[in-house]
Amino acid sequence: MRHYTVWLSRLIFLTATGHAAAYDLVDAWQAARDYNSDYAAARAERAAGAELQVQGRSQLLPQVGVSANYSNTTLTTPAGLAPYENSGYGIQLSQPLFDAGKYTAYKKGQIGSALAQINFDAAEQQLIVDIARAYFDALLAQDTLNATQASKKAYQTQLEQAKAAFELGTATIVDSHEAQAGFDAASAREIVARNQLQISQNKLSRLTGLPAQAIQPLQGPLPFPPDNAVQDWEALAATHSLQLHAAEQALALAQQTVNEKRGNKLPVIALTAAYSEARSRAPETLPLTRGSTVGISVSLPLYAGGGIDSQIREALAKEEAASDQLESTRRQLLENVRSSWLGVNSGIALVHAQQQLLNSAGKKLESTRVGKEVGIRTTLDVLQAEQAYYDAQTSLASAKYDYLTARLQLGQLAGVLDGRLLQEVNGAFKP
């Protein structure tokens, strides 16, 4: 039923907007939330994890059961007695008063539900990063193909001009060979670029269920963030990081396991109550009996062959391991935040540098063409300048997408990656 709804939503989207209508990064993410199977599995895991808390709490509540019996007895000795019937029913109630095992099961159920929610939130943030990467990869592949085709067209123009100049006797055959080699190399790069574009588009379509050919290109200014100090991001990560929260819950789970194993040495006390009714037609027995009982049961293990102590030592060792893992996660998180923060800030500088490089490459190309016309530059010089210009175009696009990806990854590490941050990044794709 869910898949039918997803496909119906997609049909309405395509019908309302048209198959060629462009969609942006937020549209791709929203479509993936309904279409992506991994995200749907994470949502189901969260629903399953929420039941752990209910199951743990149920062990602290009264347990009520009912029983019934019926039998038909035929006596062989002494002979001559008629068969008789027995029947009855009973209701039993048990309420834990002190049971360390059931209490720790309740606490572990709470932790399990919290961990399931954390894992789902992490999956939601990972979905944003995955969609953004696939979206940016598809755009970069398209930009690379466009630059390669433009380079190929320039080589073709140079080749035609070189052949014409050679026929007129104003150029050597070397110019034609150089232009031909450049054209052949551009043709080979075009094949690779087309293949990479198809691969990138297939990945985006697999994640979103939308046609990857209709994505909105990068056309607005990049969302450069305020110059927050790295300490600010470290503080955010220490408070909101889902990876850190998951490690904290794992430690809490190990601590409750220690309490559970230690509780096996403690008494178990429960309130019990029962009501029963029995009917019998056996000779010399009462035909009907009714009764009720109320009491308290106490059980205490005295010796279990050393198994309980061994389980406690095992649980303590696992608790220490979880504590060490938490500290390792905290240290690794801080390192990753610092690296990602440097990536964002260097990404801003790199975008500016690549933009300047593109401007310089464009001016160099113009000068080289003029130089060839006056005889101080060769065809090879022009071809190299053209290739450098188109390479600069691709490098600038790659730097922009790398910066946007780093911006999202920094938010993911700090645990603040959500739809609002995605909207901020998506502003670069709005007309």
C-alpha positions as a Markdown table, in Angstrom:
| # | Residue | x | y | z |
|---|---|---|---|---|
| 1 | Met | 0.0 | 0.0 | 0.0 |
| 2 | Arg | 2.9 | 2.3 | 0.8 |
| 3 | His | 4.5 | 1.8 | -2.6 |
| 4 | Tyr | 1.2 | 2.5 | -4.3 |
| 5 | Thr | 0.9 | 5.8 | -2.4 |
| 6 | Val | 4.5 | 6.7 | -3.4 |
| 7 | Trp | 3.9 | 6.0 | -7.1 |
| 8 | Leu | 0.6 | 7.9 | -7.0 |
| 9 | Ser | 2.4 | 10.9 | -5.4 |
| 10 | Arg | 5.0 | 10.8 | -8.1 |
| 11 | Leu | 2.4 | 10.6 | -10.8 |
| 12 | Ile | 0.6 | 13.6 | -9.4 |
| 13 | Phe | 3.9 | 15.5 | -9.1 |
| 14 | Leu | 4.9 | 14.8 | -12.7 |
| 15 | Thr | 1.4 | 15.5 | -14.0 |
| 16 | Ala | 1.1 | 18.8 | -12.2 |
| 17 | Thr | 4.6 | 20.0 | -13.1 |
| 18 | Gly | 5.3 | 18.3 | -16.4 |
| 19 | His | 8.0 | 15.6 | -17.0 |
| 20 | Ala | 10.5 | 18.3 | -17.9 |
| 21 | Ala | 9.9 | 20.5 | -14.9 |
| 22 | Ala | 13.1 | 21.1 | -12.9 |
| 23 | Tyr | 13.2 | 20.2 | -9.2 |
| 24 | Asp | 15.7 | 21.4 | -6.6 |
| 25 | Leu | 17.6 | 19.8 | -3.7 |
| 26 | Val | 14.7 | 20.1 | -1.2 |
| 27 | Asp | 12.3 | 18.5 | -3.7 |
| 28 | Ala | 14.8 | 15.6 | -4.2 |
| 29 | Trp | 15.1 | 15.1 | -0.4 |
| 30 | Gln | 11.3 | 15.2 | 0.2 |
| 31 | Ala | 10.8 | 12.7 | -2.6 |
| 32 | Ala | 13.4 | 10.4 | -1.2 |
| 33 | Arg | 11.7 | 10.4 | 2.2 |
| 34 | Asp | 8.7 | 8.7 | 0.6 |
| 35 | Tyr | 10.6 | 6.6 | -1.9 |
| 36 | Asn | 13.9 | 5.5 | -0.5 |
| 37 | Ser | 13.8 | 1.9 | 0.9 |
| 38 | Asp | 16.7 | 2.4 | 3.3 |
| 39 | Tyr | 14.9 | 5.3 | 4.9 |
| 40 | Ala | 11.7 | 3.3 | 5.1 |
| 41 | Ala | 13.5 | 0.5 | 6.8 |
| 42 | Ala | 15.0 | 3.0 | 9.3 |
| 43 | Arg | 11.5 | 4.3 | 10.0 |
| 44 | Ala | 10.2 | 0.7 | 10.6 |
| 45 | Glu | 13.2 | 0.0 | 12.9 |
| 46 | Arg | 12.2 | 3.1 | 14.9 |
| 47 | Ala | 8.6 | 1.8 | 15.3 |
| 48 | Ala | 10.0 | -1.5 | 16.4 |
| 49 | Gly | 12.3 | 0.1 | 18.9 |
| 50 | Ala | 9.5 | 2.1 | 20.4 |
| 51 | Glu | 7.9 | -1.1 | 21.5 |
| 52 | Leu | 11.0 | -2.0 | 23.7 |
| 53 | Gln | 9.9 | 0.6 | 26.3 |
| 54 | Val | 6.4 | -0.9 | 26.4 |
| 55 | Gln | 7.7 | -4.4 | 26.7 |
| 56 | Gly | 10.0 | -3.4 | 29.6 |
| 57 | Arg | 7.3 | -1.5 | 31.4 |
| 58 | Ser | 4.9 | -4.5 | 31.1 |
| 59 | Gln | 7.1 | -6.6 | 33.4 |
| 60 | Leu | 6.5 | -4.2 | 36.3 |
| 61 | Leu | 2.7 | -4.4 | 35.9 |
| 62 | Pro | 0.4 | -7.1 | 37.3 |
| 63 | Gln | 0.4 | -10.4 | 35.4 |
| 64 | Val | -3.0 | -12.0 | 35.3 |
| 65 | Gly | -3.7 | -15.5 | 34.0 |
| 66 | Val | -6.6 | -17.9 | 33.9 |
| 67 | Ser | -6.6 | -21.7 | 33.9 |
| 68 | Ala | -9.2 | -24.4 | 33.5 |
| 69 | Asn | -9.3 | -28.2 | 33.6 |
| 70 | Tyr | -11.7 | -31.1 | 32.9 |
| 71 | Ser | -11.2 | -34.8 | 33.3 |
| 72 | Asn | -13.2 | -38.0 | 33.1 |
| 73 | Thr | -12.1 | -40.8 | 35.3 |
| 74 | Thr | -13.0 | -44.5 | 35.0 |
| 75 | Leu | -12.0 | -46.8 | 37.9 |
| 76 | Thr | -11.0 | -50.4 | 37.3 |
| 77 | Thr | -10.5 | -51.2 | 41.0 |
| 78 | Pro | -12.7 | -51.7 | 42.9 |
| 79 | Ala | -15.0 | -53.0 | 40.2 |
| 80 | Gly | -18.5 | -51.7 | 39.7 |
| 81 | Leu | -17.9 | -48.0 | 40.4 |
| 82 | Ala | -19.4 | -45.6 | 37.9 |
| 83 | Pro | -17.1 | -43.1 | 36.0 |
| 84 | Tyr | -16.9 | -39.6 | 37.4 |
| 85 | Glu | -15.9 | -36.1 | 36.1 |
| 86 | Asn | -13.7 | -33.4 | 37.6 |
| 87 | Ser | -13.7 | -29.8 | 36.4 |
| 88 | Gly | -12.5 | -26.5 | 37.6 |
| 89 | Tyr | -11.0 | -23.1 | 36.8 |
| 90 | Gly | -8.8 | -20.6 | 38.4 |
| 91 | Ile | -7.5 | -17.0 | 38.1 |
| 92 | Gln | -4.0 | -16.1 | 39.2 |
| 93 | Leu | -2.4 | -12.7 | 39.7 |
| 94 | Ser | 1.2 | -11.8 | 40.4 |
| 95 | Gln | 2.6 | -8.3 | 41.1 |
| 96 | Pro | 6.3 | -7.8 | 41.4 |
| 97 | Leu | 7.3 | -6.0 | 44.6 |
| 98 | Phe | 11.0 | -6.3 | 44.3 |
| 99 | Asp | 12.7 | -7.8 | 41.2 |
| 100 | Ala | 16.0 | -6.2 | 40.1 |
| 101 | Gly | 15.9 | -8.2 | 36.8 |
| 102 | Lys | 12.5 | -6.9 | 35.8 |
| 103 | Tyr | 13.4 | -3.3 | 36.8 |
| 104 | Thr | 16.6 | -3.4 | 34.7 |
| 105 | Ala | 14.6 | -4.8 | 31.8 |
| 106 | Tyr | 12.3 | -1.8 | 32.1 |
| 107 | Lys | 15.3 | 0.6 | 32.1 |
| 108 | Lys | 16.9 | -1.2 | 29.1 |
| 109 | Gly | 13.6 | -0.9 | 27.3 |
| 110 | Gln | 13.7 | 2.8 | 27.7 |
| 111 | Ile | 17.3 | 3.0 | 26.5 |
| 112 | Gly | 16.5 | 0.7 | 23.5 |
| 113 | Ser | 13.6 | 3.0 | 22.5 |
| 114 | Ala | 15.8 | 6.1 | 22.8 |
| 115 | Leu | 18.6 | 4.4 | 20.8 |
| 116 | Ala | 16.1 | 3.5 | 18.1 |
| 117 | Gln | 15.0 | 7.2 | 17.8 |
| 118 | Ile | 18.7 | 8.3 | 17.7 |
| 119 | Asn | 19.4 | 5.8 | 14.9 |
| 120 | Phe | 16.4 | 7.0 | 12.9 |
| 121 | Asp | 17.5 | 10.6 | 13.3 |
| 122 | Ala | 21.0 | 9.6 | 12.1 |
| 123 | Ala | 19.4 | 7.9 | 9.1 |
| 124 | Glu | 17.4 | 11.0 | 8.3 |
| 125 | Gln | 20.6 | 13.1 | 8.4 |
| 126 | Gln | 22.5 | 10.6 | 6.4 |
| 127 | Leu | 19.7 | 10.7 | 3.8 |
| 128 | Ile | 20.2 | 14.4 | 3.4 |
| 129 | Val | 23.9 | 14.0 | 2.8 |
| 130 | Asp | 23.4 | 11.0 | 0.4 |
| 131 | Ile | 20.8 | 13.0 | -1.6 |
| 132 | Ala | 23.0 | 16.0 | -1.7 |
| 133 | Arg | 26.0 | 14.0 | -2.8 |
| 134 | Ala | 24.1 | 12.3 | -5.6 |
| 135 | Tyr | 22.5 | 15.6 | -6.7 |
| 136 | Phe | 25.9 | 17.4 | -6.8 |
| 137 | Asp | 27.6 | 14.4 | -8.5 |
| 138 | Ala | 24.9 | 14.5 | -11.2 |
| 139 | Leu | 25.4 | 18.3 | -11.7 |
| 140 | Leu | 29.2 | 18.0 | -11.7 |
| 141 | Ala | 29.0 | 15.2 | -14.3 |
| 142 | Gln | 26.8 | 17.4 | -16.5 |
| 143 | Asp | 29.1 | 20.3 | -16.1 |
| 144 | Thr | 32.1 | 18.1 | -17.0 |
| 145 | Leu | 30.3 | 16.9 | -20.1 |
| 146 | Asn | 29.4 | 20.4 | -21.1 |
| 147 | Ala | 33.0 | 21.6 | -20.7 |
| 148 | Thr | 34.2 | 18.5 | -22.6 |
| 149 | Gln | 31.8 | 19.2 | -25.5 |
| 150 | Ala | 32.8 | 22.8 | -25.6 |
| 151 | Ser | 36.5 | 21.8 | -25.6 |
| 152 | Lys | 35.8 | 19.3 | -28.4 |
| 153 | Lys | 34.0 | 22.0 | -30.4 |
| 154 | Ala | 36.9 | 24.4 | -30.0 |
| 155 | Tyr | 39.4 | 21.7 | -31.1 |
| 156 | Gln | 37.2 | 20.9 | -34.1 |
| 157 | Thr | 37.2 | 24.6 | -35.1 |
| 158 | Gln | 41.0 | 24.8 | -34.7 |
| 159 | Leu | 41.3 | 21.6 | -36.8 |
| 160 | Glu | 39.2 | 23.0 | -39.6 |
| 161 | Gln | 41.1 | 26.3 | -39.5 |
| 162 | Ala | 44.5 | 24.4 | -39.5 |
| 163 | Lys | 43.5 | 22.3 | -42.5 |
| 164 | Ala | 42.3 | 25.4 | -44.4 |
| 165 | Ala | 45.5 | 27.3 | -43.6 |
| 166 | Phe | 47.6 | 24.3 | -44.7 |
| 167 | Glu | 45.8 | 24.1 | -48.0 |
| 168 | Leu | 46.5 | 27.8 | -48.5 |
| 169 | Gly | 50.2 | 27.3 | -47.6 |
| 170 | Thr | 50.0 | 29.7 | -44.5 |
| 171 | Ala | 50.5 | 26.9 | -41.9 |
| 172 | Thr | 52.4 | 23.6 | -41.6 |
| 173 | Ile | 50.9 | 20.2 | -41.3 |
| 174 | Val | 52.1 | 20.2 | -37.6 |
| 175 | Asp | 49.2 | 22.6 | -36.8 |
| 176 | Ser | 46.7 | 20.1 | -38.2 |
| 177 | His | 48.2 | 17.2 | -36.3 |
| 178 | Glu | 48.2 | 19.1 | -33.0 |
| 179 | Ala | 44.5 | 20.1 | -33.6 |
| 180 | Gln | 43.6 | 16.5 | -34.6 |
| 181 | Ala | 45.3 | 15.1 | -31.5 |
| 182 | Gly | 43.4 | 17.6 | -29.2 |
| 183 | Phe | 40.1 | 16.8 | -31.0 |
| 184 | Asp | 40.7 | 13.0 | -30.5 |
| 185 | Ala | 41.5 | 13.5 | -26.9 |
| 186 | Ala | 38.4 | 15.6 | -26.3 |
| 187 | Ser | 36.3 | 12.9 | -28.0 |
| 188 | Ala | 37.7 | 10.3 | -25.7 |
| 189 | Arg | 37.0 | 12.5 | -22.7 |
| 190 | Glu | 33.4 | 13.0 | -23.9 |
| 191 | Ile | 32.8 | 9.3 | -23.9 |
| 192 | Val | 34.0 | 9.0 | -20.3 |
| 193 | Ala | 32.0 | 12.1 | -19.3 |
| 194 | Arg | 28.8 | 10.7 | -20.8 |
| 195 | Asn | 29.2 | 7.4 | -19.0 |
| 196 | Gln | 29.9 | 9.2 | -15.7 |
| 197 | Leu | 26.8 | 11.3 | -16.2 |
| 198 | Gln | 24.6 | 8.3 | -16.8 |
| 199 | Ile | 26.0 | 6.6 | -13.7 |
| 200 | Ser | 25.4 | 9.7 | -11.5 |
| 201 | Gln | 21.9 | 10.2 | -12.8 |
| 202 | Asn | 21.0 | 6.5 | -12.2 |
| 203 | Lys | 22.1 | 6.8 | -8.6 |
| 204 | Leu | 20.1 | 10.0 | -8.0 |
| 205 | Ser | 17.0 | 8.3 | -9.6 |
| 206 | Arg | 17.5 | 5.2 | -7.4 |
| 207 | Leu | 17.5 | 7.4 | -4.3 |
| 208 | Thr | 14.6 | 9.7 | -5.1 |
| 209 | Gly | 12.5 | 7.9 | -7.7 |
| 210 | Leu | 12.5 | 11.1 | -9.8 |
| 211 | Pro | 14.0 | 11.7 | -13.3 |
| 212 | Ala | 17.6 | 12.9 | -12.7 |
| 213 | Gln | 17.6 | 14.8 | -16.0 |
| 214 | Ala | 15.3 | 17.4 | -14.5 |
| 215 | Ile | 17.4 | 18.6 | -11.6 |
| 216 | Gln | 17.8 | 22.3 | -11.0 |
| 217 | Pro | 21.4 | 23.6 | -11.7 |
| 218 | Leu | 23.5 | 25.8 | -9.5 |
| 219 | Gln | 22.5 | 29.3 | -10.3 |
| 220 | Gly | 22.5 | 31.5 | -7.2 |
| 221 | Pro | 25.2 | 32.7 | -4.8 |
| 222 | Leu | 26.7 | 30.2 | -2.5 |
| 223 | Pro | 25.4 | 30.3 | 1.1 |
| 224 | Phe | 28.6 | 31.3 | 2.9 |
| 225 | Pro | 28.0 | 30.8 | 6.6 |
| 226 | Pro | 29.0 | 33.3 | 9.3 |
| 227 | Asp | 32.6 | 33.0 | 10.5 |
| 228 | Asn | 31.8 | 30.8 | 13.6 |
| 229 | Ala | 34.9 | 29.7 | 15.6 |
| 230 | Val | 35.7 | 26.0 | 15.6 |
| 231 | Gln | 35.0 | 26.0 | 19.4 |
| 232 | Asp | 31.4 | 26.9 | 18.6 |
| 233 | Trp | 31.0 | 23.9 | 16.4 |
| 234 | Glu | 32.7 | 21.6 | 18.9 |
| 235 | Ala | 30.2 | 22.8 | 21.6 |
| 236 | Leu | 27.4 | 22.0 | 19.2 |
| 237 | Ala | 28.7 | 18.6 | 18.5 |
| 238 | Ala | 29.2 | 17.8 | 22.2 |
| 239 | Thr | 25.5 | 18.7 | 22.8 |
| 240 | His | 23.8 | 17.5 | 19.7 |
| 241 | Ser | 25.9 | 14.9 | 18.0 |
| 242 | Leu | 23.8 | 11.8 | 17.3 |
| 243 | Gln | 27.0 | 9.6 | 17.0 |
| 244 | Leu | 27.9 | 10.7 | 20.5 |
| 245 | His | 24.4 | 10.2 | 21.8 |
| 246 | Ala | 24.4 | 6.7 | 20.5 |
| 247 | Ala | 27.7 | 5.9 | 22.3 |
| 248 | Glu | 26.2 | 7.3 | 25.5 |
| 249 | Gln | 23.2 | 5.1 | 25.2 |
| 250 | Ala | 25.4 | 2.1 | 24.6 |
| 251 | Leu | 27.2 | 2.9 | 27.8 |
| 252 | Ala | 23.9 | 3.3 | 29.7 |
| 253 | Leu | 22.8 | -0.1 | 28.3 |
| 254 | Ala | 26.0 | -1.7 | 29.5 |
| 255 | Gln | 25.5 | -0.2 | 33.0 |
| 256 | Gln | 22.0 | -1.6 | 33.2 |
| 257 | Thr | 23.3 | -5.0 | 32.2 |
| 258 | Val | 25.7 | -4.8 | 35.2 |
| 259 | Asn | 22.7 | -4.0 | 37.5 |
| 260 | Glu | 20.8 | -6.9 | 36.0 |
| 261 | Lys | 23.6 | -9.4 | 36.7 |
| 262 | Arg | 24.1 | -8.1 | 40.2 |
| 263 | Gly | 20.4 | -8.3 | 40.7 |
| 264 | Asn | 20.6 | -12.1 | 40.3 |
| 265 | Lys | 22.1 | -12.2 | 43.8 |
| 266 | Leu | 19.2 | -10.3 | 45.3 |
| 267 | Pro | 15.8 | -11.7 | 46.5 |
| 268 | Val | 12.8 | -11.6 | 44.2 |
| 269 | Ile | 9.6 | -10.6 | 46.1 |
| 270 | Ala | 6.1 | -10.8 | 44.5 |
| 271 | Leu | 2.6 | -10.4 | 45.7 |
| 272 | Thr | 0.4 | -13.4 | 44.6 |
| 273 | Ala | -3.3 | -13.8 | 44.6 |
| 274 | Ala | -5.5 | -16.6 | 43.2 |
| 275 | Tyr | -9.1 | -17.7 | 43.1 |
| 276 | Ser | -10.2 | -21.2 | 42.1 |
| 277 | Glu | -13.4 | -23.3 | 41.8 |
| 278 | Ala | -13.5 | -27.1 | 41.5 |
| 279 | Arg | -16.3 | -29.5 | 40.8 |
| 280 | Ser | -16.0 | -33.2 | 41.3 |
| 281 | Arg | -18.3 | -36.2 | 41.2 |
| 282 | Ala | -15.8 | -38.6 | 42.7 |
| 283 | Pro | -17.0 | -40.8 | 45.6 |
| 284 | Glu | -16.4 | -39.4 | 49.0 |
| 285 | Thr | -15.4 | -36.0 | 47.9 |
| 286 | Leu | -17.0 | -32.6 | 48.1 |
| 287 | Pro | -19.1 | -31.8 | 45.0 |
| 288 | Leu | -18.0 | -28.2 | 44.9 |
| 289 | Thr | -15.1 | -26.2 | 46.4 |
| 290 | Arg | -14.3 | -22.6 | 46.1 |
| 291 | Gly | -11.3 | -20.7 | 47.5 |
| 292 | Ser | -9.0 | -17.8 | 47.3 |
| 293 | Thr | -5.4 | -17.2 | 48.4 |
| 294 | Val | -3.3 | -14.1 | 48.9 |
| 295 | Gly | 0.3 | -14.2 | 49.8 |
| 296 | Ile | 3.8 | -13.0 | 49.2 |
| 297 | Ser | 6.5 | -15.2 | 47.6 |
| 298 | Val | 10.2 | -14.7 | 48.2 |
| 299 | Ser | 13.0 | -16.5 | 46.4 |
| 300 | Leu | 16.7 | -16.0 | 46.9 |
| 301 | Pro | 19.6 | -17.8 | 45.1 |
| 302 | Leu | 22.2 | -19.3 | 47.4 |
| 303 | Tyr | 24.7 | -20.8 | 45.1 |
| 304 | Ala | 24.8 | -21.1 | 41.3 |
| 305 | Gly | 28.2 | -22.7 | 40.7 |
| 306 | Gly | 30.0 | -19.3 | 40.3 |
| 307 | Gly | 28.0 | -18.4 | 37.2 |
| 308 | Ile | 26.5 | -15.3 | 38.6 |
| 309 | Asp | 29.8 | -13.9 | 39.6 |
| 310 | Ser | 31.2 | -14.7 | 36.2 |
| 311 | Gln | 28.3 | -12.9 | 34.5 |
| 312 | Ile | 28.9 | -9.8 | 36.7 |
| 313 | Arg | 32.6 | -9.7 | 35.8 |
| 314 | Glu | 31.7 | -10.1 | 32.1 |
| 315 | Ala | 29.2 | -7.2 | 32.4 |
| 316 | Leu | 31.7 | -5.0 | 34.1 |
| 317 | Ala | 34.3 | -5.6 | 31.4 |
| 318 | Lys | 31.7 | -4.7 | 28.7 |
| 319 | Glu | 30.8 | -1.6 | 30.7 |
| 320 | Glu | 34.4 | -0.6 | 30.7 |
| 321 | Ala | 34.6 | -1.2 | 26.9 |
| 322 | Ala | 31.6 | 0.9 | 26.3 |
| 323 | Ser | 33.0 | 3.7 | 28.4 |
| 324 | Asp | 36.3 | 3.6 | 26.5 |
| 325 | Gln | 34.3 | 3.5 | 23.2 |
| 326 | Leu | 32.4 | 6.6 | 24.3 |
| 327 | Glu | 35.6 | 8.5 | 25.0 |
| 328 | Ser | 37.1 | 7.3 | 21.6 |
| 329 | Thr | 33.9 | 8.5 | 19.9 |
| 330 | Arg | 34.1 | 11.9 | 21.6 |
| 331 | Arg | 37.8 | 12.4 | 20.6 |
| 332 | Gln | 37.1 | 11.2 | 17.0 |
| 333 | Leu | 34.1 | 13.5 | 16.8 |
| 334 | Leu | 36.1 | 16.6 | 17.8 |
| 335 | Glu | 38.8 | 15.7 | 15.3 |
| 336 | Asn | 36.2 | 15.3 | 12.6 |
| 337 | Val | 34.5 | 18.5 | 13.5 |
| 338 | Arg | 37.8 | 20.4 | 13.3 |
| 339 | Ser | 38.7 | 18.8 | 9.9 |
| 340 | Ser | 35.2 | 19.5 | 8.5 |
| 341 | Trp | 35.4 | 23.1 | 9.8 |
| 342 | Leu | 38.7 | 23.5 | 8.0 |
| 343 | Gly | 37.2 | 22.0 | 4.9 |
| 344 | Val | 34.3 | 24.5 | 4.9 |
| 345 | Asn | 36.6 | 27.5 | 5.4 |
| 346 | Ser | 39.2 | 26.3 | 2.9 |
| 347 | Gly | 36.3 | 25.5 | 0.6 |
| 348 | Ile | 35.2 | 29.1 | 0.6 |
| 349 | Ala | 38.8 | 30.2 | -0.2 |
| 350 | Leu | 39.1 | 27.6 | -2.9 |
| 351 | Val | 35.9 | 28.7 | -4.6 |
| 352 | His | 37.2 | 32.3 | -4.7 |
| 353 | Ala | 40.6 | 31.1 | -6.0 |
| 354 | Gln | 39.0 | 28.9 | -8.7 |
| 355 | Gln | 36.8 | 31.8 | -9.8 |
| 356 | Gln | 39.9 | 34.0 | -10.1 |
| 357 | Leu | 41.7 | 31.2 | -12.0 |
| 358 | Leu | 38.8 | 30.9 | -14.4 |
| 359 | Asn | 38.9 | 34.7 | -15.0 |
| 360 | Ser | 42.6 | 34.5 | -15.6 |
| 361 | Ala | 42.3 | 31.5 | -17.9 |
| 362 | Gly | 39.7 | 33.4 | -19.9 |
| 363 | Lys | 41.9 | 36.4 | -20.3 |
| 364 | Lys | 44.9 | 34.2 | -21.2 |
| 365 | Leu | 42.8 | 32.5 | -23.9 |
| 366 | Glu | 41.8 | 35.8 | -25.4 |
| 367 | Ser | 45.4 | 37.0 | -25.4 |
| 368 | Thr | 46.6 | 33.7 | -26.9 |
| 369 | Arg | 44.1 | 33.9 | -29.8 |
| 370 | Val | 45.2 | 37.5 | -30.5 |
| 371 | Gly | 48.8 | 36.4 | -30.3 |
| 372 | Lys | 48.2 | 33.7 | -32.9 |
| 373 | Glu | 46.5 | 36.1 | -35.2 |
| 374 | Val | 49.7 | 38.4 | -35.1 |
| 375 | Gly | 52.0 | 35.4 | -35.4 |
| 376 | Ile | 53.5 | 35.3 | -31.9 |
| 377 | Arg | 51.5 | 32.2 | -30.7 |
| 378 | Thr | 51.0 | 28.9 | -32.3 |
| 379 | Thr | 48.0 | 26.7 | -32.7 |
| 380 | Leu | 49.3 | 24.5 | -29.9 |
| 381 | Asp | 49.4 | 27.5 | -27.6 |
| 382 | Val | 45.7 | 28.2 | -28.4 |
| 383 | Leu | 44.7 | 24.6 | -27.8 |
| 384 | Gln | 46.5 | 24.5 | -24.5 |
| 385 | Ala | 44.9 | 27.8 | -23.4 |
| 386 | Glu | 41.4 | 26.6 | -24.4 |
| 387 | Gln | 41.9 | 23.3 | -22.5 |
| 388 | Ala | 43.1 | 25.2 | -19.4 |
| 389 | Tyr | 40.0 | 27.4 | -19.6 |
| 390 | Tyr | 37.6 | 24.5 | -19.7 |
| 391 | Asp | 39.5 | 22.7 | -17.0 |
| 392 | Ala | 39.1 | 25.8 | -14.8 |
| 393 | Gln | 35.4 | 25.7 | -15.4 |
| 394 | Thr | 35.1 | 22.1 | -14.2 |
| 395 | Ser | 37.4 | 22.8 | -11.3 |
| 396 | Leu | 35.3 | 25.8 | -10.2 |
| 397 | Ala | 32.1 | 23.7 | -10.3 |
| 398 | Ser | 33.8 | 20.9 | -8.4 |
| 399 | Ala | 35.0 | 23.3 | -5.7 |
| 400 | Lys | 31.5 | 24.7 | -5.3 |
| 401 | Tyr | 29.9 | 21.3 | -4.9 |
| 402 | Asp | 32.7 | 20.1 | -2.5 |
| 403 | Tyr | 32.0 | 23.2 | -0.4 |
| 404 | Leu | 28.3 | 22.6 | -0.2 |
| 405 | Thr | 28.9 | 19.0 | 0.7 |
| 406 | Ala | 31.4 | 20.0 | 3.4 |
| 407 | Arg | 28.8 | 22.5 | 4.8 |
| 408 | Leu | 26.2 | 19.7 | 5.1 |
| 409 | Gln | 28.7 | 17.3 | 6.6 |
| 410 | Leu | 29.7 | 19.8 | 9.2 |
| 411 | Gly | 26.1 | 20.2 | 10.2 |
| 412 | Gln | 25.8 | 16.4 | 10.3 |
| 413 | Leu | 28.8 | 16.0 | 12.6 |
| 414 | Ala | 27.4 | 18.7 | 14.9 |
| 415 | Gly | 24.0 | 17.0 | 14.9 |
| 416 | Val | 22.2 | 20.1 | 13.5 |
| 417 | Leu | 21.6 | 18.9 | 10.0 |
| 418 | Asp | 17.9 | 19.3 | 9.2 |
| 419 | Gly | 15.5 | 20.7 | 6.7 |
| 420 | Arg | 16.3 | 24.3 | 7.6 |
| 421 | Leu | 20.0 | 23.9 | 6.8 |
| 422 | Leu | 19.1 | 22.1 | 3.6 |
| 423 | Gln | 16.9 | 25.0 | 2.7 |
| 424 | Glu | 19.8 | 27.3 | 3.2 |
| 425 | Val | 22.0 | 25.3 | 0.9 |
| 426 | Asn | 19.1 | 24.9 | -1.5 |
| 427 | Gly | 19.1 | 28.7 | -2.0 |
| 428 | Ala | 22.0 | 28.3 | -4.4 |
| 429 | Phe | 19.7 | 26.4 | -6.7 |
| 430 | Lys | 16.8 | 28.8 | -6.8 |
| 431 | Pro | 16.5 | 31.0 | -9.9 |
